[in-house]
């Protein structure tokens, strides 16, 4: 049952990120031609977004705030070559600088970081299939993490620290994953989805 839920969730996220029935062919090259059977079926179906919710055959509803955040994430993935990012691993956490010379992308970076920090602070993990286990752990360990955010003209500087070695490792792993997203864009999204999807299929307790 968990595997089925993961498939449904992954398909819904693919559609939400703009890789739908009409958009897939335009995106397929960016994804390296990736289109597993369940996704091709979904893309040929009747799923739709209505009033900020993913409905139809996907069977997974996303609230309007999450949908808006997914649209921002999609834009950042597509425009990853306009993003500059550096990460410094600290003894007790990370310091990241993420910026863009494009004013619109810079504004979206600030929006995305603010949205994510609000969600983490509230423990509001949307549980999307594009999330890594490190990010899920950060949601769970939010009370062990201290975060400061500084906005710059072109983006954001984030410092996150913790006295818990496990939380520090989670922060550093997630920061590295975000750097992959910034460097590789949609190809890194494809890799992340397939890693999470494959993990779900390969684990006995997900059947």
N, C-alpha and C positions, 0 to 999 in steps of 0.2 A: 504493500500500500504506500509506503514512503517513497519507493521508486516511482510509482505512478504520479504521486504528488509532485515529485521533483521534475518529472517530464512535463507535467502541466505548467508548473511554475516557470520552467525554462522556456517553454513555448510562448507563454504570456510575456515574459521579459523580452524575447526576441521581437515580438510584435510591438511592444511598447517602445523599443529602441529604434523603431522605424524600419525593421527588416520584415515587412509584411508581404501580403500577396502581391502588391504592385511594386513594392520597393526592393524585393529580394534580389532580382536580377541585377539591379544597380549596385547592390551591396556585395554580391557574391564574390566579386574579384577582390574586394577588400578583405573578405573572410577566407581567401584562399580557395574559393570554390566549395566551401563547406556547406553541406545540406543533408544531414542525416534523414532517414525515411520519415521519422515521426514529425520532423520539422517541415518536410515537404508536404506531408499530409495536412498539417496545420495551416501552412501557407496557402494551400489550395482550398481550404474550407471557408467557412462563413464568419470567422471571428471578426470582431470589430471593437473599436473603442467608442464608448458612448457615455457622455456626462462624466468623463474622467475615470471611467471604470473599464477594465478589460472584461468582455463578456463572451457570449456565444459558446463555441465548443471548447474554449480553453478552461472554463469552469473556475477561473481564478480572478477575484476582484481585487484591484489595487485602488487605494484611495487617491483622491485628486492630488494631494501633496506628493505622494510617491510617484505618480505619473509625471508631475511637473519636474521632479528631481531626476527621473529617468531621461526626460527630454534634454535636460541640461547635461547629464552624463554623456548622452549620445553625441551632442554637439561637441563636447570636449574630446571624445574619442576621434571623431571625424577630423577635428582640427588639431590633433596631437602635435603635428609638426610646427605649430605656432606656440607651443608651450615649452618653457625652459624650467627645469627642475633640478635641484641639488638636495642631497640628503647627507646630514652629518650624524653618525651614530655616536651618541653620548654614553658615558658609563652607566647612566640611569635612564636613557631614553633616546629621543631623536630631536633633531632640528631640521625642518624642511623649508625650502624656499621654492615656491611654485609661482611662476610669473609668465606673462605674455606681453609682447609689444603691441598686440592687437587689442584695442580698448574693449571691444565686445567680449573677447575671450577672457581678458583680465577680469571683467565684471562677472562673468560666469564662474570663474575660479573662486572669486570671493563669495558668490552666492552658494556654490556647492559646499565650500568649507563651512560656511555658517550653518547651512542646513544639516550637514553631517554632525557637526558638533552639538547642535540642538538635539538631534536624534540620539546620539550617544549619551548625552547628559540625561535624557529622559529614559534611557534603556529601551528605546523604541527600535529594535532591530526588525527591519521588514522581512528578513529571511529570504532574500532573493537568491536564485541559483548562481548569480554572477559573483556573490560574496565569497571570500575565502574563509577558511576556518579561523585564521588569525583575526579577521575583522569580527567574526562572531564572538571570539574570545574577548576582544576589546569591549564589545557591548556588555558582556558578562562581568568583566573586571573594571567597569567604568569608575567605580568608587575608589579604585587603587591608583587611578591615573590623574595627574594634574596637567591641565592644558592651558596654554596661553597662545592667543592668536593676534598677530600684528598685521594689519593691512598696509600694503605699500601702494605706490602709484600704479604698479603693474600686476599686483597679485597679493599673495599672502605669505607670511612667515609663521610657521606653527612649531611650537616647542611642546613636546609631551614627555613627561617624566614619571617615574614610579619608583617606590622603594621595594617593589616586588619583582624579583628577577624574571619570573614567568611573564608578567605584564610587559616588562622591558623587551623581552624576546618577541612578544606579539607585536609590539609597536614597531620594532625594527623590521620584522618580516613583512608587515603590512606596508610599511613605507617603501620597501624594495619592490613590492608588487605594484604599487601605484606608479613608481618610476617606470616599470615595464609598460604600464598602460600609456604613460606620457610619451615613451619612446616609440612604441609599436602601434598604438591606436587600436583599430578594430581587430587586427591580427592577435593582439594580446587578449582582447575580449574573447575571441574564439578559443584561444588556448585555455583561458580560465573557465569558460563554460564547459569545455570538453573534459577538463580535469575534474570539475565538480560532478558533472554528469557521469563520468566513468567511475568515480568513487562511489556514487550512489548505486550504480549497477553491480559493482564488484563486492559490495559489502553484504554479507548474509542477512543482517538485521534490517535491510531495506526492502526485503521482498514482502 
